[in-house]
Amino acid sequence: MRTCRGDYAPIGQFGWDGGSGTATYADPANQLTGILLTQVGASTPDSMRLSHDFWTTLYQAIDD
């Protein structure tokens, strides 16, 4: 669970980044659940950038 605000995520968001290219988070405050499934493990910088870009884009879409 996040206890401080990150790049895109609010306090209270919780979830998991898997090492095999999966990530899932729930954000109760925004009534949002996101699931990212890739076929790229977390062993390359590009895969971590992809995950960050996914979550950033998701939150930008609801940030009005």
C-alpha positions in Angstrom: 0.0 0.0 0.0 1.3 3.4 -0.9 1.7 5.7 2.1 3.1 8.7 0.2 2.1 10.1 -3.2 4.3 8.8 -6.1 4.7 9.9 -9.7 1.1 9.1 -10.6 -0.4 7.1 -7.7 -2.3 8.5 -4.8 -2.0 7.4 -1.1 -4.0 4.3 -0.5 -3.3 2.6 -3.9 -2.2 -1.0 -3.4 -1.1 -3.8 -5.7 1.9 -5.7 -7.0 4.5 -5.5 -9.7 5.5 -9.0 -10.8 8.9 -9.8 -12.2 7.4 -11.6 -15.2 5.9 -8.5 -16.8 2.6 -8.3 -14.9 1.3 -5.6 -12.6 -2.0 -5.0 -10.9 -3.1 -2.1 -8.7 -6.3 -1.0 -7.1 -7.1 2.6 -6.2 -10.1 2.8 -3.9 -10.2 6.6 -3.9 -10.7 6.8 -7.7 -12.6 3.5 -7.9 -10.0 2.2 -10.3 -8.4 -1.2 -10.9 -5.7 -1.6 -13.5 -4.1 -4.7 -14.8 -1.0 -4.8 -17.1 0.0 -8.1 -18.7 3.1 -8.2 -20.9 5.4 -10.8 -22.2 8.5 -8.9 -21.2 10.1 -9.6 -17.8 11.3 -6.8 -15.5 15.0 -7.5 -16.4 15.2 -4.8 -19.0 14.9 -1.0 -18.5 12.3 -0.8 -21.3 9.9 -3.1 -19.5 9.9 -0.9 -16.4 9.4 2.2 -18.6 6.4 0.4 -20.2 4.9 -0.2 -16.8 5.4 3.4 -15.7 4.0 4.8 -18.9 0.9 2.5 -18.6 0.1 3.7 -15.1 0.9 7.4 -15.9 -1.4 7.2 -19.0 -4.2 5.6 -17.0 -4.2 8.3 -14.4 -3.9 11.1 -16.9 -7.1 9.7 -18.6 -9.1 10.2 -15.4 -7.4 13.4 -14.2 -9.9 16.1 -15.0 
